[in-house]
C-alpha cells in the first residue's frame, strides 16, 4: 500500500537495546506505535535523560538517528511495535 514512510518494521515481544538508527535521516522523524495487551513498557531516550510511558496505544515521533533510544524489559503482557 502507498506510504509516506520508506520502511516498516514490526517488533514483537522483544527488548530493544540502546541504539541509534544508522539508516535513518537526521532531518526526518520516525513514527513508533506501541500495541499489545496489558504491558507497561518504557521508552528510554538516553540523550534527553527521559523515560516515557510506552503503554499500548502510544504513538511517538522521534529522530531515531539522532536520539539514542531503547525499551527495556516489562513485567507482563504482550508488546508489539510498528516502527
PDB file as gemmi writes it, atoms N, CA and C in Angstrom:
CRYST1    1.000    1.000    1.000  90.00  90.00  90.00 P 1                      
ATOM      1  N   UNK A   1       0.826  -1.174   0.000  1.00  0.00           N  
ATOM      2  CA  UNK A   1       0.000   0.000   0.000  1.00  0.00           C  
ATOM      3  C   UNK A   1       0.875   1.244   0.000  1.00  0.00           C  
ATOM      4  N   UNK A   2       0.347   2.370  -0.479  1.00  0.00           N  
ATOM      5  CA  UNK A   2       1.136   3.602  -0.507  1.00  0.00           C  
ATOM      6  C   UNK A   2       1.428   4.095   0.911  1.00  0.00           C  
ATOM      7  N   UNK A   3       2.615   4.611   1.113  1.00  0.00           N  
ATOM      8  CA  UNK A   3       3.003   5.106   2.431  1.00  0.00           C  
ATOM      9  C   UNK A   3       4.011   6.243   2.273  1.00  0.00           C  
ATOM     10  N   UNK A   4       3.964   7.193   3.197  1.00  0.00           N  
ATOM     11  CA  UNK A   4       4.949   8.269   3.181  1.00  0.00           C  
ATOM     12  C   UNK A   4       6.261   7.817   3.812  1.00  0.00           C  
ATOM     13  N   UNK A   5       6.251   6.644   4.463  1.00  0.00           N  
ATOM     14  CA  UNK A   5       7.438   6.136   5.131  1.00  0.00           C  
ATOM     15  C   UNK A   5       8.231   5.230   4.198  1.00  0.00           C  
ATOM     16  N   UNK A   6       9.560   5.243   4.351  1.00  0.00           N  
ATOM     17  CA  UNK A   6      10.413   4.468   3.460  1.00  0.00           C  
ATOM     18  C   UNK A   6      10.634   3.038   3.933  1.00  0.00           C  
ATOM     19  N   UNK A   7      10.240   2.729   5.148  1.00  0.00           N  
ATOM     20  CA  UNK A   7      10.408   1.374   5.676  1.00  0.00           C  
ATOM     21  C   UNK A   7       9.396   1.108   6.765  1.00  0.00           C  
ATOM     22  N   UNK A   8       9.214  -0.161   7.081  1.00  0.00           N  
ATOM     23  CA  UNK A   8       8.268  -0.569   8.112  1.00  0.00           C  
ATOM     24  C   UNK A   8       8.852  -1.770   8.831  1.00  0.00           C  
ATOM     25  N   UNK A   9       8.835  -1.743  10.148  1.00  0.00           N  
ATOM     26  CA  UNK A   9       9.347  -2.854  10.938  1.00  0.00           C  
ATOM     27  C   UNK A   9       8.326  -3.187  12.012  1.00  0.00           C  
ATOM     28  N   UNK A  10       8.100  -4.478  12.231  1.00  0.00           N  
ATOM     29  CA  UNK A  10       7.221  -4.929  13.309  1.00  0.00           C  
ATOM     30  C   UNK A  10       8.077  -5.673  14.320  1.00  0.00           C  
ATOM     31  N   UNK A  11       8.016  -5.216  15.563  1.00  0.00           N  
ATOM     32  CA  UNK A  11       8.792  -5.815  16.652  1.00  0.00           C  
ATOM     33  C   UNK A  11       7.805  -6.464  17.610  1.00  0.00           C  
ATOM     34  N   UNK A  12       8.003  -7.736  17.925  1.00  0.00           N  
ATOM     35  CA  UNK A  12       7.086  -8.463  18.799  1.00  0.00           C  
ATOM     36  C   UNK A  12       7.815  -9.005  20.022  1.00  0.00           C  
ATOM     37  N   UNK A  13       7.362  -8.588  21.206  1.00  0.00           N  
ATOM     38  CA  UNK A  13       7.856  -9.112  22.486  1.00  0.00           C  
ATOM     39  C   UNK A  13       9.382  -9.151  22.563  1.00  0.00           C  
ATOM     40  N   UNK A  14      10.008  -8.050  22.209  1.00  0.00           N  
ATOM     41  CA  UNK A  14      11.463  -8.009  22.207  1.00  0.00           C  
ATOM     42  C   UNK A  14      11.972  -6.763  22.929  1.00  0.00           C  
ATOM     43  N   UNK A  15      12.937  -6.969  23.799  1.00  0.00           N  
ATOM     44  CA  UNK A  15      13.643  -5.847  24.403  1.00  0.00           C  
ATOM     45  C   UNK A  15      14.485  -5.206  23.313  1.00  0.00           C  
ATOM     46  N   UNK A  16      14.494  -3.890  23.272  1.00  0.00           N  
ATOM     47  CA  UNK A  16      15.280  -3.173  22.276  1.00  0.00           C  
ATOM     48  C   UNK A  16      16.417  -2.463  22.997  1.00  0.00           C  
ATOM     49  N   UNK A  17      17.633  -2.905  22.768  1.00  0.00           N  
ATOM     50  CA  UNK A  17      18.785  -2.326  23.437  1.00  0.00           C  
ATOM     51  C   UNK A  17      19.057  -0.920  22.917  1.00  0.00           C  
ATOM     52  N   UNK A  18      19.735  -0.131  23.710  1.00  0.00           N  
ATOM     53  CA  UNK A  18      20.024   1.255  23.393  1.00  0.00           C  
ATOM     54  C   UNK A  18      20.767   1.365  22.058  1.00  0.00           C  
ATOM     55  N   UNK A  19      20.242   2.202  21.158  1.00  0.00           N  
ATOM     56  CA  UNK A  19      20.828   2.330  19.828  1.00  0.00           C  
ATOM     57  C   UNK A  19      20.364   3.618  19.153  1.00  0.00           C  
ATOM     58  N   UNK A  20      21.013   3.942  18.062  1.00  0.00           N  
ATOM     59  CA  UNK A  20      20.563   4.965  17.125  1.00  0.00           C  
ATOM     60  C   UNK A  20      20.320   4.256  15.786  1.00  0.00           C  
ATOM     61  N   UNK A  21      19.377   4.738  15.016  1.00  0.00           N  
ATOM     62  CA  UNK A  21      19.040   4.108  13.742  1.00  0.00           C  
ATOM     63  C   UNK A  21      20.004   4.586  12.655  1.00  0.00           C  
ATOM     64  N   UNK A  22      20.959   3.736  12.302  1.00  0.00           N  
ATOM     65  CA  UNK A  22      22.011   4.104  11.344  1.00  0.00           C  
ATOM     66  C   UNK A  22      21.455   4.453   9.973  1.00  0.00           C  
ATOM     67  N   UNK A  23      20.357   3.835   9.564  1.00  0.00           N  
ATOM     68  CA  UNK A  23      19.812   4.068   8.229  1.00  0.00           C  
ATOM     69  C   UNK A  23      18.870   5.254   8.143  1.00  0.00           C  
ATOM     70  N   UNK A  24      18.570   5.873   9.284  1.00  0.00           N  
ATOM     71  CA  UNK A  24      17.626   6.986   9.292  1.00  0.00           C  
ATOM     72  C   UNK A  24      18.265   8.295   8.869  1.00  0.00           C  
ATOM     73  N   UNK A  25      17.430   9.262   8.609  1.00  0.00           N  
ATOM     74  CA  UNK A  25      17.907  10.594   8.253  1.00  0.00           C  
ATOM     75  C   UNK A  25      17.812  11.491   9.487  1.00  0.00           C  
ATOM     76  N   UNK A  26      18.849  12.259   9.784  1.00  0.00           N  
ATOM     77  CA  UNK A  26      18.793  13.121  10.962  1.00  0.00           C  
ATOM     78  C   UNK A  26      17.745  14.230  10.862  1.00  0.00           C  
ATOM     79  N   UNK A  27      17.285  14.525   9.659  1.00  0.00           N  
ATOM     80  CA  UNK A  27      16.309  15.608   9.493  1.00  0.00           C  
ATOM     81  C   UNK A  27      14.859  15.117   9.455  1.00  0.00           C  
ATOM     82  N   UNK A  28      14.646  13.792   9.540  1.00  0.00           N  
ATOM     83  CA  UNK A  28      13.291  13.243   9.484  1.00  0.00           C  
ATOM     84  C   UNK A  28      12.935  12.552  10.797  1.00  0.00           C  
ATOM     85  N   UNK A  29      11.632  12.432  11.052  1.00  0.00           N  
ATOM     86  CA  UNK A  29      11.154  11.779  12.265  1.00  0.00           C  
ATOM     87  C   UNK A  29      10.656  10.376  11.950  1.00  0.00           C  
ATOM     88  N   UNK A  30      10.808   9.476  12.920  1.00  0.00           N  
ATOM     89  CA  UNK A  30      10.300   8.108  12.826  1.00  0.00           C  
ATOM     90  C   UNK A  30       9.066   7.999  13.706  1.00  0.00           C  
ATOM     91  N   UNK A  31       8.041   7.328  13.216  1.00  0.00           N  
ATOM     92  CA  UNK A  31       6.826   7.096  13.994  1.00  0.00           C  
ATOM     93  C   UNK A  31       6.915   5.717  14.639  1.00  0.00           C  
ATOM     94  N   UNK A  32       6.793   5.664  15.957  1.00  0.00           N  
ATOM     95  CA  UNK A  32       6.767   4.407  16.704  1.00  0.00           C  
ATOM     96  C   UNK A  32       5.375   4.251  17.300  1.00  0.00           C  
ATOM     97  N   UNK A  33       4.730   3.108  17.060  1.00  0.00           N  
ATOM     98  CA  UNK A  33       3.386   2.847  17.569  1.00  0.00           C  
ATOM     99  C   UNK A  33       3.449   1.622  18.460  1.00  0.00           C  
ATOM    100  N   UNK A  34       3.121   1.788  19.735  1.00  0.00           N  
ATOM    101  CA  UNK A  34       3.144   0.685  20.697  1.00  0.00           C  
ATOM    102  C   UNK A  34       1.762   0.036  20.758  1.00  0.00           C  
ATOM    103  N   UNK A  35       1.725  -1.266  20.554  1.00  0.00           N  
ATOM    104  CA  UNK A  35       0.484  -2.039  20.588  1.00  0.00           C  
ATOM    105  C   UNK A  35       0.660  -3.208  21.542  1.00  0.00           C  
ATOM    106  N   UNK A  36      -0.368  -4.001  21.717  1.00  0.00           N  
ATOM    107  CA  UNK A  36      -0.273  -5.186  22.562  1.00  0.00           C  
ATOM    108  C   UNK A  36      -1.342  -5.179  23.628  1.00  0.00           C  
ATOM    109  N   UNK A  37      -1.088  -5.921  24.690  1.00  0.00           N  
ATOM    110  CA  UNK A  37      -2.069  -6.018  25.762  1.00  0.00           C  
ATOM    111  C   UNK A  37      -1.392  -6.052  27.122  1.00  0.00           C  
ATOM    112  N   UNK A  38      -1.913  -5.255  28.011  1.00  0.00           N  
ATOM    113  CA  UNK A  38      -1.551  -5.317  29.426  1.00  0.00           C  
ATOM    114  C   UNK A  38      -0.052  -5.249  29.689  1.00  0.00           C  
ATOM    115  N   UNK A  39       0.677  -4.401  28.976  1.00  0.00           N  
ATOM    116  CA  UNK A  39       2.106  -4.242  29.274  1.00  0.00           C  
ATOM    117  C   UNK A  39       2.376  -2.810  29.732  1.00  0.00           C  
ATOM    118  N   UNK A  40       3.420  -2.636  30.476  1.00  0.00           N  
ATOM    119  CA  UNK A  40       3.790  -1.320  30.994  1.00  0.00           C  
ATOM    120  C   UNK A  40       5.250  -1.044  30.623  1.00  0.00           C  
ATOM    121  N   UNK A  41       5.503  -0.989  29.331  1.00  0.00           N  
ATOM    122  CA  UNK A  41       6.859  -0.759  28.841  1.00  0.00           C  
ATOM    123  C   UNK A  41       7.210   0.728  28.956  1.00  0.00           C  
ATOM    124  N   UNK A  42       8.498   1.004  28.901  1.00  0.00           N  
ATOM    125  CA  UNK A  42       9.011   2.366  28.971  1.00  0.00           C  
ATOM    126  C   UNK A  42       9.972   2.592  27.815  1.00  0.00           C  
ATOM    127  N   UNK A  43       9.803   3.701  27.118  1.00  0.00           N  
ATOM    128  CA  UNK A  43      10.722   4.098  26.056  1.00  0.00           C  
ATOM    129  C   UNK A  43      11.737   5.043  26.675  1.00  0.00           C  
ATOM    130  N   UNK A  44      12.999   4.641  26.684  1.00  0.00           N  
ATOM    131  CA  UNK A  44      14.058   5.468  27.264  1.00  0.00           C  
ATOM    132  C   UNK A  44      14.774   6.237  26.164  1.00  0.00           C  
ATOM    133  N   UNK A  45      14.942   7.540  26.387  1.00  0.00           N  
ATOM    134  CA  UNK A  45      15.683   8.411  25.476  1.00  0.00           C  
ATOM    135  C   UNK A  45      16.901   8.905  26.239  1.00  0.00           C  
ATOM    136  N   UNK A  46      18.018   8.207  26.079  1.00  0.00           N  
ATOM    137  CA  UNK A  46      19.222   8.452  26.878  1.00  0.00           C  
ATOM    138  C   UNK A  46      19.764   9.869  26.711  1.00  0.00           C  
ATOM    139  N   UNK A  47      19.738  10.387  25.494  1.00  0.00           N  
ATOM    140  CA  UNK A  47      20.290  11.722  25.244  1.00  0.00           C  
ATOM    141  C   UNK A  47      19.499  12.821  25.953  1.00  0.00           C  
ATOM    142  N   UNK A  48      18.227  12.553  26.222  1.00  0.00           N  
ATOM    143  CA  UNK A  48      17.381  13.526  26.910  1.00  0.00           C  
ATOM    144  C   UNK A  48      17.221  13.193  28.386  1.00  0.00           C  
ATOM    145  N   UNK A  49      17.831  12.071  28.803  1.00  0.00           N  
ATOM    146  CA  UNK A  49      17.678  11.590  30.177  1.00  0.00           C  
ATOM    147  C   UNK A  49      16.195  11.489  30.528  1.00  0.00           C  
ATOM    148  N   UNK A  50      15.414  10.870  29.611  1.00  0.00           N  
ATOM    149  CA  UNK A  50      13.964  10.789  29.772  1.00  0.00           C  
ATOM    150  C   UNK A  50      13.486   9.358  29.604  1.00  0.00           C  
ATOM    151  N   UNK A  51      12.423   9.030  30.337  1.00  0.00           N  
ATOM    152  CA  UNK A  51      11.722   7.753  30.175  1.00  0.00           C  
ATOM    153  C   UNK A  51      10.250   8.067  29.963  1.00  0.00           C  
ATOM    154  N   UNK A  52       9.698   7.562  28.864  1.00  0.00           N  
ATOM    155  CA  UNK A  52       8.316   7.831  28.506  1.00  0.00           C  
ATOM    156  C   UNK A  52       7.472   6.579  28.683  1.00  0.00           C  
ATOM    157  N   UNK A  53       6.238   6.765  29.145  1.00  0.00           N  
ATOM    158  CA  UNK A  53       5.291   5.658  29.210  1.00  0.00           C  
ATOM    159  C   UNK A  53       5.066   5.156  27.786  1.00  0.00           C  
ATOM    160  N   UNK A  54       5.144   3.843  27.596  1.00  0.00           N  
ATOM    161  CA  UNK A  54       5.041   3.260  26.260  1.00  0.00           C  
ATOM    162  C   UNK A  54       3.966   2.176  26.253  1.00  0.00           C  
ATOM    163  N   UNK A  55       2.856   2.491  26.906  1.00  0.00           N  
ATOM    164  CA  UNK A  55       1.725   1.558  27.015  1.00  0.00           C  
ATOM    165  C   UNK A  55       1.060   1.367  25.658  1.00  0.00           C  
ATOM    166  N   UNK A  56       0.234   0.312  25.518  1.00  0.00           N  
ATOM    167  CA  UNK A  56      -0.481   0.093  24.260  1.00  0.00           C  
ATOM    168  C   UNK A  56      -1.270   1.336  23.844  1.00  0.00           C  
ATOM    169  N   UNK A  57      -1.179   1.679  22.575  1.00  0.00           N  
ATOM    170  CA  UNK A  57      -1.878   2.837  22.042  1.00  0.00           C  
ATOM    171  C   UNK A  57      -1.017   4.088  21.972  1.00  0.00           C  
ATOM    172  N   UNK A  58       0.203   4.017  22.498  1.00  0.00           N  
ATOM    173  CA  UNK A  58       1.097   5.173  22.478  1.00  0.00           C  
ATOM    174  C   UNK A  58       1.730   5.330  21.094  1.00  0.00           C  
ATOM    175  N   UNK A  59       1.769   6.574  20.613  1.00  0.00           N  
ATOM    176  CA  UNK A  59       2.445   6.897  19.359  1.00  0.00           C  
ATOM    177  C   UNK A  59       3.490   7.961  19.666  1.00  0.00           C  
ATOM    178  N   UNK A  60       4.714   7.758  19.182  1.00  0.00           N  
ATOM    179  CA  UNK A  60       5.812   8.682  19.450  1.00  0.00           C  
ATOM    180  C   UNK A  60       6.546   8.964  18.139  1.00  0.00           C  
ATOM    181  N   UNK A  61       6.819  10.237  17.891  1.00  0.00           N  
ATOM    182  CA  UNK A  61       7.690  10.629  16.792  1.00  0.00           C  
ATOM    183  C   UNK A  61       9.044  11.011  17.378  1.00  0.00           C  
ATOM    184  N   UNK A  62      10.114  10.376  16.916  1.00  0.00           N  
ATOM    185  CA  UNK A  62      11.470  10.745  17.336  1.00  0.00           C  
ATOM    186  C   UNK A  62      12.394  10.703  16.119  1.00  0.00           C  
ATOM    187  N   UNK A  63      13.508  11.360  16.233  1.00  0.00           N  
ATOM    188  CA  UNK A  63      14.554  11.209  15.222  1.00  0.00           C  
ATOM    189  C   UNK A  63      15.446  10.069  15.705  1.00  0.00           C  
ATOM    190  N   UNK A  64      15.175   8.872  15.220  1.00  0.00           N  
ATOM    191  CA  UNK A  64      15.885   7.678  15.671  1.00  0.00           C  
ATOM    192  C   UNK A  64      17.372   7.691  15.349  1.00  0.00           C  
ATOM    193  N   UNK A  65      17.754   8.457  14.368  1.00  0.00           N  
ATOM    194  CA  UNK A  65      19.185   8.562  14.044  1.00  0.00           C  
ATOM    195  C   UNK A  65      19.906   9.489  15.023  1.00  0.00           C  
ATOM    196  N   UNK A  66      19.213  10.496  15.513  1.00  0.00           N  
ATOM    197  CA  UNK A  66      19.810  11.491  16.400  1.00  0.00           C  
ATOM    198  C   UNK A  66      19.728  11.064  17.865  1.00  0.00           C  
ATOM    199  N   UNK A  67      18.566  10.555  18.288  1.00  0.00           N  
ATOM    200  CA  UNK A  67      18.349  10.216  19.693  1.00  0.00           C  
ATOM    201  C   UNK A  67      18.618   8.740  19.979  1.00  0.00           C  
ATOM    202  N   UNK A  68      19.448   8.481  20.957  1.00  0.00           N  
ATOM    203  CA  UNK A  68      19.672   7.107  21.415  1.00  0.00           C  
ATOM    204  C   UNK A  68      18.424   6.665  22.169  1.00  0.00           C  
ATOM    205  N   UNK A  69      17.872   5.499  21.800  1.00  0.00           N  
ATOM    206  CA  UNK A  69      16.617   5.052  22.397  1.00  0.00           C  
ATOM    207  C   UNK A  69      16.626   3.553  22.665  1.00  0.00           C  
ATOM    208  N   UNK A  70      15.780   3.139  23.615  1.00  0.00           N  
ATOM    209  CA  UNK A  70      15.698   1.726  23.989  1.00  0.00           C  
ATOM    210  C   UNK A  70      14.380   1.449  24.684  1.00  0.00           C  
ATOM    211  N   UNK A  71      14.026   0.159  24.736  1.00  0.00           N  
ATOM    212  CA  UNK A  71      12.893  -0.311  25.526  1.00  0.00           C  
ATOM    213  C   UNK A  71      13.388  -1.516  26.312  1.00  0.00           C  
ATOM    214  N   UNK A  72      13.390  -1.389  27.628  1.00  0.00           N  
ATOM    215  CA  UNK A  72      13.863  -2.471  28.488  1.00  0.00           C  
ATOM    216  C   UNK A  72      12.773  -3.503  28.742  1.00  0.00           C  
ATOM    217  N   UNK A  73      13.055  -4.453  29.627  1.00  0.00           N  
ATOM    218  CA  UNK A  73      12.062  -5.481  29.943  1.00  0.00           C  
ATOM    219  C   UNK A  73      10.817  -4.882  30.600  1.00  0.00           C  
ATOM    220  N   UNK A  74       9.697  -5.508  30.403  1.00  0.00           N  
ATOM    221  CA  UNK A  74       8.444  -5.105  31.039  1.00  0.00           C  
ATOM    222  C   UNK A  74       7.914  -6.308  31.806  1.00  0.00           C  
ATOM    223  N   UNK A  75       7.152  -6.066  32.873  1.00  0.00           N  
ATOM    224  CA  UNK A  75       6.803  -7.158  33.783  1.00  0.00           C  
ATOM    225  C   UNK A  75       5.781  -8.163  33.258  1.00  0.00           C  
ATOM    226  N   UNK A  76       4.862  -7.744  32.397  1.00  0.00           N  
ATOM    227  CA  UNK A  76       3.835  -8.680  31.924  1.00  0.00           C  
ATOM    228  C   UNK A  76       3.235  -8.193  30.615  1.00  0.00           C  
ATOM    229  N   UNK A  77       2.402  -9.029  30.010  1.00  0.00           N  
ATOM    230  CA  UNK A  77       1.700  -8.669  28.797  1.00  0.00           C  
ATOM    231  C   UNK A  77       2.521  -8.886  27.542  1.00  0.00           C  
ATOM    232  N   UNK A  78       1.854  -8.632  26.418  1.00  0.00           N  
ATOM    233  CA  UNK A  78       2.493  -8.766  25.107  1.00  0.00           C  
ATOM    234  C   UNK A  78       2.692  -7.385  24.506  1.00  0.00           C  
ATOM    235  N   UNK A  79       3.830  -7.189  23.847  1.00  0.00           N  
ATOM    236  CA  UNK A  79       4.137  -5.882  23.255  1.00  0.00           C  
ATOM    237  C   UNK A  79       4.466  -6.049  21.786  1.00  0.00           C  
ATOM    238  N   UNK A  80       3.826  -5.234  20.969  1.00  0.00           N  
ATOM    239  CA  UNK A  80       4.094  -5.176  19.537  1.00  0.00           C  
ATOM    240  C   UNK A  80       4.327  -3.720  19.174  1.00  0.00           C  
ATOM    241  N   UNK A  81       5.279  -3.482  18.316  1.00  0.00           N  
ATOM    242  CA  UNK A  81       5.591  -2.116  17.891  1.00  0.00           C  
ATOM    243  C   UNK A  81       5.659  -2.083  16.370  1.00  0.00           C  
ATOM    244  N   UNK A  82       5.056  -1.070  15.805  1.00  0.00           N  
ATOM    245  CA  UNK A  82       5.215  -0.795  14.377  1.00  0.00           C  
ATOM    246  C   UNK A  82       6.130   0.418  14.302  1.00  0.00           C  
ATOM    247  N   UNK A  83       7.257   0.256  13.635  1.00  0.00           N  
ATOM    248  CA  UNK A  83       8.233   1.350  13.547  1.00  0.00           C  
ATOM    249  C   UNK A  83       8.595   1.599  12.099  1.00  0.00           C  
TER     250      UNK A  83                                                      
END                                                                             
